[in-house]
């Protein structure tokens, strides 16, 4: 499967709008986790694999290839993987979504409690 790229058809968009391409890329299994684990700095392949709950090496290799192709991750001269400036921007852009999802989870938990979410 080719890496999602703005301007080319992606899941959910025949036009490949940039947002849809980004959502396709980040929606792939483990992609967000790889970005999240690299936010603090560069990691070697094995260290990154361990931080990602020992995901399979073939899936990690594929995700890294996609992220490198998308210019979000680069391989350092030492052979480690690191977020590019664009990758760091993507991580910063995702933080509001993390905050929103925490509030969403809290709201759903409140509504599922007995007597929670009732209107008076």
C-alpha positions in Angstrom: 0.0 0.0 0.0 1.4 3.4 -1.0 1.9 6.1 1.6 -0.9 8.6 1.7 0.1 11.8 -0.1 -1.9 15.0 -0.5 -3.2 15.3 -4.1 -3.5 11.5 -4.6 -6.6 9.5 -3.8 -6.7 8.2 -0.2 -9.2 6.4 2.0 -12.2 8.7 2.2 -11.1 11.1 -0.6 -10.8 10.7 -4.3 -9.1 14.1 -4.5 -6.5 13.5 -1.8 -7.2 16.6 0.1 -4.3 17.2 2.5 -6.5 16.6 5.7 -7.8 13.4 4.3 -4.3 12.2 3.4 -3.1 13.1 6.9 -6.1 11.3 8.5 -5.4 8.2 6.3 -1.7 8.2 7.4 -2.4 8.7 11.1 -5.2 6.2 11.0 -2.9 3.4 10.1 -2.3 0.9 12.9 0.7 2.0 15.0 1.5 5.2 13.1 0.4 7.6 15.9 2.2 5.4 18.5 5.5 5.7 16.5 5.1 9.5 16.3 4.2 9.6 20.0 7.3 7.6 21.0 9.6 9.7 19.0 8.4 13.0 20.5 11.1 13.1 23.1 14.0 12.3 20.7 15.6 9.8 18.4 15.4 6.1 19.0 17.0 3.1 17.4 14.8 0.5 15.7 14.9 -2.0 18.6 14.3 0.6 21.3 11.4 2.0 19.3 10.0 -1.5 18.8 10.1 -2.1 22.6 8.4 1.2 23.4 5.7 0.2 21.0 4.8 -2.9 23.0 7.1 -5.1 20.9 5.1 -4.6 17.7 6.2 -6.8 14.8 9.4 -5.7 13.1 7.7 -5.9 9.7 4.9 -3.5 10.7 7.3 -1.1 12.4 9.5 -1.1 9.3 6.5 -0.4 7.1 5.3 2.4 9.3 8.7 4.0 9.4 9.0 3.8 5.6 5.6 5.5 5.3 6.6 8.2 7.9 9.9 8.8 6.2 8.2 9.0 2.8 5.8 11.6 4.3 8.7 13.6 5.6 7.6 13.2 9.3 10.5 11.0 10.4 14.1 10.8 9.3 16.9 8.4 9.9 19.9 10.0 11.6 23.5 9.3 10.6 23.7 7.0 13.6 20.9 4.9 12.3 18.3 6.2 14.7 14.8 7.5 13.9 13.7 11.0 14.8 10.8 13.3 14.0 11.6 16.0 11.4 10.5 19.6 12.0 7.3 18.6 10.1 6.8 15.6 12.3 7.2 17.8 15.5 4.6 20.1 14.0 2.3 17.2 13.5 2.7 16.1 17.1 2.0 19.6 18.3 -1.1 19.8 16.1 -2.4 16.5 17.5 -2.2 17.6 21.2 -5.6 19.5 21.1 -7.2 16.3 19.8 -5.7 14.4 22.7 -7.2 16.9 25.1 -10.5 16.7 23.4 -10.5 12.9 23.5 -9.8 13.0 27.2 -12.9 15.2 27.7 -15.0 13.0 25.4 -14.0 9.9 27.4 -14.9 11.6 30.7 -18.2 12.7 29.3 -19.1 9.2 28.1 -18.0 7.7 31.5 -20.2 10.2 33.3 -23.2 9.3 31.2 -22.7 5.6 31.7 -22.7 5.9 35.5 -26.1 5.3 37.2 -27.9 8.7 37.3 -25.2 10.3 35.2 -26.1 12.6 32.4 -29.7 12.9 33.4 -31.5 16.2 32.7 -33.5 17.7 35.5 
